[in-house]
Amino acid sequence: ASNKPILGIQAFGATVAIDKAVLERCDDVVEWNERTIISAIKRLARDEDTAQWESLEFTLD
């Protein structure tokens, strides 16, 4: 009714399944992860793609 996007967030560890009726109403469903949630909010609210990449540091022995 208010045309606001709905973000579904899966329970930590995916121990609880999201109800099918809720999934049908969500615009996006993401895992319980700070970076993923922030990116999804920016994408839905501001139509802004964050395009973040993971960087891993390691040393060769």
N, CA and C of each residue as an Amber inpcrd file, in Angstrom:
protein
   183
   0.8180000  -1.1920000   0.0000000   0.0000000   0.0000000   0.0000000
   0.8610000   1.2540000   0.0000000   1.9690000   1.2400000   0.7120000
   2.8130000   2.4300000   0.7880000   3.9740000   2.3840000  -0.2070000
   4.0640000   1.3130000  -0.9800000   5.1180000   1.1460000  -1.9900000
   6.5280000   1.2570000  -1.4290000   6.7160000   0.8230000  -0.1980000
   8.0470000   0.8030000   0.4050000   8.6150000  -0.6070000   0.2480000
   9.9040000  -0.7200000  -0.0730000  10.4950000  -2.0480000  -0.2320000
  10.5800000  -2.7820000   1.1030000  10.4820000  -4.0950000   1.0280000
  10.5550000  -4.9360000   2.2250000  11.7850000  -5.8280000   2.1100000
  12.6120000  -5.8070000   3.1440000  13.8220000  -6.6120000   3.1910000
  13.6230000  -7.7470000   4.1870000  13.8040000  -8.9700000   3.7330000
  13.7400000 -10.1380000   4.6060000  15.1470000 -10.5190000   5.0300000
  15.3290000 -10.7940000   6.3140000  16.6420000 -11.1860000   6.8230000
  16.5190000 -12.5700000   7.4410000  17.3090000 -13.5120000   6.9210000
  17.2730000 -14.8740000   7.4320000  17.8420000 -14.9160000   8.8420000
  17.3190000 -15.8130000   9.6480000  17.8000000 -15.9740000  11.0160000
  19.2670000 -16.3840000  11.0050000  20.0080000 -15.9690000  12.0210000
  21.4280000 -16.2940000  12.1210000  21.6060000 -17.8060000  12.1050000
  22.4510000 -18.2800000  11.2190000  22.6770000 -19.7110000  11.1030000
  21.6080000 -20.4240000  10.3040000  20.6700000 -19.6780000   9.7670000
  19.5670000 -20.2270000   8.9600000  18.8640000 -21.3720000   9.6850000
  18.6490000 -21.2010000  10.9930000  18.0140000 -22.2470000  11.7880000
  16.4940000 -22.2230000  11.6730000  15.9440000 -21.0860000  11.2710000
  14.4920000 -20.9420000  11.1570000  14.1630000 -20.5570000   9.7200000
  13.2300000 -21.2820000   9.1220000  12.8220000 -20.9730000   7.7500000
  11.8390000 -19.8040000   7.7560000  11.9910000 -18.9240000   6.7720000
  11.0710000 -17.7970000   6.6310000   9.7930000 -18.3040000   5.9830000
   8.6710000 -17.8860000   6.5220000   7.3720000 -18.3140000   6.0100000
   7.2170000 -17.9400000   4.5340000   6.5900000 -18.8060000   3.7600000
   6.4190000 -18.5880000   2.3230000   5.6620000 -17.2930000   2.0320000
   4.6590000 -16.9700000   2.8320000   3.8850000 -15.7390000   2.6290000
   4.7630000 -14.5040000   2.8070000   5.6970000 -14.5670000   3.7440000
   6.6150000 -13.4500000   3.9700000   7.5900000 -13.3370000   2.7980000
   8.1120000 -14.4690000   2.3380000   9.0460000 -14.4620000   1.2120000
   8.4250000 -13.8600000  -0.0410000   7.1500000 -14.1300000  -0.2650000
   6.4620000 -13.6090000  -1.4460000   6.3300000 -12.0910000  -1.4040000
   6.2750000 -11.5150000  -0.2190000   6.1100000 -10.0640000  -0.0770000
   7.4370000  -9.3100000  -0.0510000   8.5270000 -10.0090000   0.2140000
   9.8400000  -9.3600000   0.3070000  10.3820000  -9.0120000  -1.0730000
  11.0300000  -7.8600000  -1.1540000  11.7100000  -7.4610000  -2.3830000
  13.0840000  -8.1160000  -2.4740000  13.6750000  -8.4100000  -1.3200000
  14.9810000  -9.0540000  -1.2740000  15.1010000  -9.8000000   0.0480000
  15.8010000 -10.9300000   0.0370000  16.0590000 -11.7050000   1.2470000
  17.5670000 -11.9070000   1.3350000  18.1490000 -11.5420000   2.4800000
  19.5990000 -11.6520000   2.6590000  19.9180000 -12.4430000   3.9180000
  21.1740000 -12.8680000   4.0140000  21.6440000 -13.5850000   5.1960000
  21.9500000 -12.6050000   6.3230000  22.0650000 -13.1430000   7.5240000
  22.3770000 -12.3450000   8.7050000  23.8700000 -12.0310000   8.6700000
  24.2030000 -10.9190000   8.0400000  25.5870000 -10.4900000   7.8800000
  25.5540000  -8.9750000   7.7460000  26.3420000  -8.2940000   8.5670000
  26.2900000  -6.8270000   8.6100000  26.4730000  -6.1890000   7.2320000
  27.4910000  -6.6000000   6.5160000  27.7750000  -6.0010000   5.2110000
  26.6500000  -6.2890000   4.2140000  26.1240000  -7.4970000   4.2290000
  25.0470000  -7.8720000   3.3120000  23.7770000  -7.0860000   3.6020000
  23.4620000  -6.9040000   4.8740000  22.2600000  -6.1540000   5.2590000
  22.3920000  -4.6900000   4.8450000  23.5420000  -4.0840000   5.1080000
  23.7580000  -2.6770000   4.7370000  23.6640000  -2.4960000   3.2270000
  24.2770000  -3.3940000   2.4740000  24.2230000  -3.3080000   1.0130000
  22.7950000  -3.4370000   0.5050000  22.0250000  -4.3440000   1.1050000
  20.6360000  -4.5410000   0.6820000  19.7850000  -3.3110000   0.9890000
  20.0110000  -2.6970000   2.1440000  19.2590000  -1.4810000   2.4940000
  19.5820000  -0.3630000   1.5120000  20.8630000  -0.1730000   1.2090000
  21.2440000   0.8690000   0.2520000  20.6530000   0.5940000  -1.1260000
  20.6450000  -0.6770000  -1.5240000  20.1150000  -1.0420000  -2.8330000
  18.6120000  -0.7990000  -2.9110000  17.8790000  -1.1690000  -1.8720000
  16.4210000  -1.0210000  -1.8890000  15.9720000   0.4150000  -1.6270000
  16.6270000   1.1030000  -0.7000000  16.1800000   2.4420000  -0.3230000
  16.6710000   3.5240000  -1.2780000  17.9150000   3.3900000  -1.7170000
  18.5200000   4.4500000  -2.5290000  18.7620000   4.0410000  -3.9730000
  18.4490000   2.7780000  -4.2960000  18.7420000   2.2340000  -5.6250000
  20.2300000   2.3940000  -5.9320000  21.0440000   2.1070000  -4.9070000
  22.4930000   2.3050000  -4.9740000  23.1870000   0.9520000  -4.8770000
  23.9450000   0.5950000  -5.9020000  24.6800000  -0.6640000  -5.8860000
  26.0490000  -0.4210000  -5.2650000  26.3730000  -1.1420000  -4.1840000
  27.6060000  -0.8780000  -3.4520000  28.8140000  -1.5960000  -4.0330000
  28.6210000  -2.6670000  -4.7640000  29.7050000  -3.3970000  -5.4410000
  30.9270000  -3.5810000  -4.5440000  30.7370000  -4.1820000  -3.3940000
  31.8410000  -4.4010000  -2.4670000  32.5210000  -5.7280000  -2.7720000
  33.8060000  -5.7620000  -2.5430000  34.5950000  -6.9620000  -2.7760000
  35.2870000  -7.3590000  -1.4780000  35.4270000  -8.6440000  -1.2850000
  36.1720000  -9.1500000  -0.1390000  37.6560000  -9.1070000  -0.4800000
  38.4770000  -8.6990000   0.4580000  39.9230000  -8.7400000   0.2340000
  40.5490000  -9.6120000   1.3110000  41.3490000 -10.5430000   0.8830000
  42.0150000 -11.4600000   1.7940000  43.5060000 -11.1860000   1.7580000
  44.0980000 -11.0980000   2.9250000  45.5360000 -10.8860000   3.0050000
  46.1900000 -12.1680000   3.4860000  47.2680000 -12.5320000   2.8350000
  47.9900000 -13.7160000   3.2500000  49.4560000 -13.5450000   2.8800000
  50.3070000 -14.3380000   3.5110000  51.7360000 -14.2960000   3.2050000
  52.1530000 -15.6340000   2.6130000  53.0280000 -15.5670000   1.6390000
  53.5630000 -16.7880000   1.0500000  54.7720000 -17.2300000   1.8570000
  54.8000000 -18.4670000   2.2210000  55.9340000 -18.9830000   3.0060000
  56.9630000 -19.6200000   2.1150000
